[in-house]
Amino acid sequence: MRKLGVLVAGVAALGMALGQANVIKIATQSPLSGPQAALGEQIKLGAELAIEEAKARFRQLGFDLQLAPYDDQANPDIGVGNANRIINDPDILGVVGHLNSGVAIPSSEVYARVNLVMVSPANTNPRVTERGLKNVFRICGRDDVQGPAGAEYAFNNLRVRNVFVIHDKTAYGQGLAEEFKKRFEALGGKAVAFVGTEETSNFVPLINQIRSARPTPELIYFGGIYSQIGPFVKQLRERGLKTRLMGGDGLDSSEFERLAGSQAAKGTFYTTVAGPVSAFPKAKAVAQRFKQKYGKDMEGFAIYAYDSANVIIAAIENAIKANGGRKPTRDQVTAEVAKTKLEGLTGTIEFNAKGDIKKAKYFVMQVAGTGNWADNKLIRVIEVAAP
């Protein structure tokens, strides 16, 4: 009996190691709890909708397609811990994620150990694709284009000459702010300060610093996330400062307006690599299905997560066909993603040798302050080839 028990346990362990022959999973990694959960949930739900819509096709191929969502809490250590669990689940053949570049960079190095493909809807730091990892791709733009796009709009269109630059000390926020500052100064403007802060609640000392800055800043640029920028703007306006504000795509969430208050948020400029539903004609019908299924509006990163998931889904389908109908390996899926040419909601998706989308769109937006994020004004769309 003892030998039989050991044999059964061994067979069970082997089955777990090999995975389930008819199960294919796509994982998501994004913050699903904590202050950045609003954006992280959009990523999860966008990918989930794409997977739900592909399930019937996979059943015809003999496979059960499943979502495996992971909460990275916007924390690099948690992201890496999740990544190790993900690579140890052999049924997971691709990852949609992350939200934060500071989480994506170390987590993707874990995926690279087993050549598990990651397609990012949101990670904009140049290092994400500059490290030469063959399993890393993104369908969004980069900070070394997004930051300068904001700087050029501020200098050329808003006629700003003096700016106070703030960042959140993360790979995303600081990198974006540095790129903004570099381009703004190259155009002839002046950054009167460049300040990093991890403060999330009491911004009075920072506001006093802005008030006393000379020359007087005509614009505040904040590289960070809505959960920090929203309370900052609320306190800024409460203390009577009417200085215009600009941020990047970390501000691109209806939660920013909720945290700042509609009147305080009104008029804020932001650049984003994930345009609104109104910018993509193909997205309208999908957004309606999203609202019907989840009871909430589809925002920019959900659109990009939907496309990211469909890149992986198409790659898996192609790999199944190339593999004679059998379940493909991670190597085969990653190779198929590299060959992607797909018409997504966001446009044509093709990758260069680094894993960047060949042409990315960047959007300049302004907060309407109506309480409806969909009312925000689309000012400009810039399409730029990857550096």
Secondary structure, DSSP 8 states (H G I E B T S, - for coil): -HHHHHHHHHHHHHHHHH--TTEEEEEEEE--SSTTHHHHHHHHHHHHHHHHHHHHHHHHHT-EEEEEEEE-TT-HHHHHHHHHHHHT-TTEEEEEE-S-HHHHHHHHHHHHTTT--EEESS---THHHHT--TTEEESS--HHHHHHHHHHIIIIIS---EEEEEE-SSHHHHHHHHHHHHHHHHTT-EEEEEEE---SS--HHHHHHHHH-SS--SEEEEES-HHHHHHHHHHHHHTT---EEEE-GGG-SHHHHHHH-HHHHTT-EEEESS--GGG-TTHHHHHHHHHHHHSS---HHHHHHHHHHHHHHHHHHHHHHHTTTS---HHHHHHHHHT-EEEETTEEEEB-TTSBBSEEEEEEEE---SS-GGG-EEEEEEEEE--
